[in-house]
């Protein structure tokens, strides 16, 4: 018990404890903020990877469309419902779940 009492009377120990408490709870870069920053960085990395994949896909599609006229025609028919003068277009829509 005396050792514990001597430990709490030691000014270096008290300053160290006060410093740790301040850094863990009260500083602007406390543990909770660091955890939030880490979560935000992880989310941003996932978004970056998603957009890199999307960019690669779009670049590939663009290369295909600019190099092959048949693919360009197919793309225009599917996405924009374009047709030739002597054709009819039938659009089939799926029912929405209620």
C-alpha positions as CSV (number, residue, x, y, z in Angstrom):
1,X,0.0,0.0,0.0
2,X,2.9,2.3,0.8
3,X,4.4,1.7,-2.6
4,X,1.2,2.7,-4.3
5,X,0.9,5.8,-2.2
6,X,4.5,6.7,-3.0
7,X,3.8,6.2,-6.7
8,X,0.9,8.7,-6.6
9,X,3.0,11.2,-4.8
10,X,5.6,11.1,-7.5
11,X,5.2,14.2,-9.7
12,X,6.6,12.5,-12.8
13,X,4.1,9.7,-12.6
14,X,1.3,12.2,-12.1
15,X,2.4,14.4,-15.1
16,X,2.7,11.2,-17.2
17,X,-0.8,10.1,-16.3
18,X,-2.2,13.6,-16.9
19,X,-0.5,13.7,-20.3
20,X,-1.9,10.3,-21.3
21,X,-5.4,11.3,-20.2
22,X,-5.2,14.5,-22.1
23,X,-3.9,12.8,-25.3
24,X,-6.5,10.0,-25.2
25,X,-9.6,12.1,-24.4
26,X,-9.2,15.8,-24.8
27,X,-6.7,16.5,-27.6
28,X,-8.1,17.3,-31.1
29,X,-6.4,14.1,-32.3
30,X,-7.8,11.8,-29.6
31,X,-8.4,8.1,-30.1
32,X,-12.0,8.5,-31.2
33,X,-11.0,11.0,-33.9
34,X,-8.2,8.8,-35.1
35,X,-10.7,5.9,-35.3
36,X,-13.1,8.0,-37.4
37,X,-10.2,9.2,-39.7
38,X,-9.2,5.6,-40.2
39,X,-12.8,4.6,-41.1
40,X,-13.0,7.5,-43.5
41,X,-9.7,6.6,-45.2
42,X,-10.9,3.0,-45.6
43,X,-14.1,4.2,-47.2
44,X,-12.3,6.5,-49.6
45,X,-9.9,3.7,-50.6
46,X,-12.9,1.5,-51.5
47,X,-14.5,4.3,-53.5
48,X,-11.2,4.9,-55.3
49,X,-10.9,1.3,-56.3
50,X,-14.5,1.3,-57.5
51,X,-14.0,4.3,-59.6
52,X,-10.8,3.0,-61.0
53,X,-12.6,-0.2,-62.1
54,X,-15.4,1.9,-63.6
55,X,-13.0,4.1,-65.5
56,X,-11.2,1.0,-66.9
57,X,-14.5,-0.4,-68.0
58,X,-15.7,2.8,-69.7
59,X,-12.3,3.2,-71.4
60,X,-12.6,-0.3,-72.8
61,X,-16.1,0.3,-74.0
62,X,-15.1,3.5,-75.6
63,X,-12.2,1.8,-77.4
64,X,-14.6,-0.9,-78.7
65,X,-17.2,1.6,-79.8
66,X,-14.7,3.8,-81.7
67,X,-13.1,0.8,-83.4
68,X,-16.0,-1.3,-84.4
69,X,-19.1,0.2,-86.2
70,X,-21.2,-2.9,-85.5
71,X,-20.7,-2.5,-81.7
72,X,-21.5,1.2,-82.0
73,X,-24.8,0.3,-83.7
74,X,-25.6,-2.3,-81.1
75,X,-24.9,0.1,-78.3
76,X,-27.1,2.8,-79.9
77,X,-29.9,0.4,-80.3
78,X,-29.8,-1.0,-76.8
79,X,-29.1,2.1,-74.8
80,X,-30.9,4.8,-76.8
81,X,-33.5,2.7,-78.6
82,X,-32.4,4.0,-82.0
83,X,-33.8,2.3,-85.1
84,X,-33.6,2.4,-88.8
85,X,-36.5,3.9,-90.8
86,X,-38.1,0.6,-91.8
87,X,-37.9,-1.0,-88.3
88,X,-40.2,-1.2,-85.4
89,X,-38.9,-1.2,-81.8
90,X,-40.5,-3.1,-79.0
91,X,-39.5,-2.3,-75.5
92,X,-40.1,-5.0,-72.9
93,X,-40.0,-3.7,-69.3
94,X,-39.9,-5.9,-66.2
95,X,-42.5,-5.4,-63.5
96,X,-41.3,-3.7,-60.4
97,X,-41.6,-5.7,-57.2
98,X,-44.2,-4.3,-54.8
